[in-house]
Amino acid sequence: MAKKEADSKAAKSKASGKSEKTKKGGVRKYFRDLKSELKKVVWPSRKQVINNTGIVLSVMAVMALFLFGIDTGLGAAIKALLNLGA
């Protein structure tokens, strides 16, 4: 009977994907690993960030004008079609 209970606990532990070893020091280990990974990141320079931001804002403005044009054109086309029936 005790063997079945131990097997059942082991099966539940495997099913949940967590073992007793992974539970210990989890939060501390997570932040330690996070800190070491952030040291490996190559951060962009200020000039690169400003350049990329300008590109993104320019593309957004062009797309906004494009969508505005399509919306206005389709709206006028629908009004024209509705006026034909009246």
N, C-alpha and C positions, 0 to 999 in steps of 0.2 A: 504494500500500500504506500509506504514512504517513497519507494522507487518511482511509482507512478506520479506522485505529487512532484518530485524533483524533475522528472521528465517533462511534466506539464509546465512547470515554471521555466525550464530551459526552452521549451517550444515557444512559449509566449515571448520570452526574451528575444529569441531569434526572429519571431514574426514581427515584432515591433522594430527590429533592426538595431536595438541598443543592447549592449552587454554591460556588465558591471564595470568593466574597465573604462568604457567611454563616458560613463556618468561622472567619474571623479575628475575634478579640475576642469570641467567643460567650459565654463564661462572664462576662467582665467586663461586657459589654453587658447580659447577663441581670440581674446584680445591680444595675447602674445603673438599669435600667428598673424592677426590683422596688422599689427605694428610692423612685423617683419615684411609682410607683403607690400605695405605702403612705402617702405624704404626702397623697394625695387621699382616703383613707378617712376617713369620719366615724365616729369611735368612739363607742359609747354611753356615757352617764354611769354612774357607780357605782349611782345610784338605779335607772336603767333595767335594768341587769344584775341587780340584786337582785330587782326586780319580775318580770322575765322568768324568772329561776331559780325563784322561788316558784310562778309559774304552771305551769311545766314539771313541778315536783315534785308539785304538786296534781293535775294531769291524770294523771300516772303513778300516783299513789296510787288515784285513782278507777278507772282502767282495771285496776289490779291487783285491786281488790276485785270489779269487774265480772267479770273473767275467773275469779277464784276461785269466785264464785257460779255461773257457768256450768259450770265444771269439776266442782264438787261436785254440782250438780243432775244433770248428765249421768251422772256416776258412779253416783249413786243410782238413776237411771232404768235404767241398764244392769244393775245388781245386781238390781233388781226384775224385769226381763225374764228374767234368767237363773234367778231363783228360781221363776218361773212354769213353766218347763220341767222343773224337777226334782221 
